[in-house]
Amino acid sequence: MSQRQTILSGSPWEDKVGYCRAVRIGNLIEVAGTVAIVDGEKVKADDGYAQTKNIIERIERVLEEAGASLKDVVRTRMFTTDLTKFDEIGRAHGEFFKDIKPVTAIYEISKLVSPEYLIEIEFTAVLA
């Protein structure tokens, strides 16, 4: 039986909701939906590019903690509250994944947990 590795981010929501940032079982890593850290300067509430880049950079570190890298990502699922930001979101996603080419989808949804978030991304990685 494969051992379960749980990766926490330190978010207070992890205990309140009962989840973690990522779980690795065997060669499979699932990363929870992740939003950007919106600081109002580098990452603004109306900037789909900066939010997407912030999310992927942070998840890159989570994957490293699980013994993986972005090269191991096989799927991303992107949820946005504003599909008109698709070009910005896609440009940032492409900067990280243009050569890796995981399968992906982007969905427009009515809202995320807070109005300053334009995008939330889930990741699935598989180690060879």
N, C-alpha and C positions, 0 to 999 in steps of 0.2 A: 504494500500500500504506500502510495506517495505521501510524503510529509507536506503539510500545509504551512506556507510561509505567509504571514500577515504583515503588511507594511502600512504603518500609520503615518499620517501627516502632522498630527498634533492639533488638528482642527477640533474645536469643542463639539462640533456636530457629530463627530465619530461616536462618542459615547451617547449623546442624546438620541441619535437616530439608530445607532447600532450597525455601523458599517466601518470599513477601512478604505484607504486610498487604493490599495491593490492586494490581490491574493495570487500567490503562485502555488500551484499543485502540479508536481512533475514538471513537464516542459511547457505548461500553459500558464500564462499570466493575464489576468483580467484587471484592468484599471477602471475605477469608478469614474463616473462623469465628473469632469473637472472644469472649473471656471477660472478666469484670470484673477490675479491680484490687481485690482484697479486702484492706482495710487493718485490719479488725477493729473499726473505729470508725464511720466513715461508711458503709462497705460491709461488711456482715457475711456470714459463710458461710451463714446461714440466711435471708437477706433477698432474696427473688426480685425484689422491686420495686427495691431499691437496685442490685442487680447488673445488671438490665436497663437501668436509667437510666444507669448508669456506662458500659455498653457503647455505647449509642446516642450519648451525649455524646461519647465518644472517636471513634466512627466518623464523627460529624458533621464533626470536624476533618480526618479522613482524606479524606472526600469533598471538602471545601473544597480540600485540597491537589491533588486530581485535577480541580479546576475545576467541581465539582458541589455539590449541597446535598441535604439530606434530601428536598426536594421532587422530586428526580430518582429517588428510590428506587422501583422497581417491584415488588420482591420482597424479603421477609425470610423466612429459615428459622430457626426457633428449636428448639433441642435442649435439653431439660431432664432432669435426673435425678429430678425430683419434680413430677409433673403436678398434685399438690395445690396447688402454688404458682401455678397457672394464673391465678387472679384477680390476684395481685400482679404477675406478669409482664405480663399483658394490660393492666393499669392503666398501667404505665410505658410500654409500647409505644403505647398509645392516646394518651398525653399528647403524644407526638411525631408520631404518624401519623393522628390522628383525622380530619384534613381531607385528608391526602394519600392515604390508603387504598391502600397497596400490597397486592398479593396476599401471603398469608402462610400458614405452616403451623407447627404446634408438634408436636414429637415427644418422647415420653418414651424415654430411652435408659438403659442400665444404669449408665454412668459417663462422666465427662469426664476430662481429663488429670490433675486433682487433685481430691480430695474436697471442697474448699471451694467449688468452682464448681457452681452450680445450673443455670446457663444458658450456652449458647454460641449466638451469632447470626451468620448469614451474610447479606450484603446484595448485591443487584444493583441498579445504577442505570443509567439510560439518559438521555443528554442529548438534548433535542429538536433 
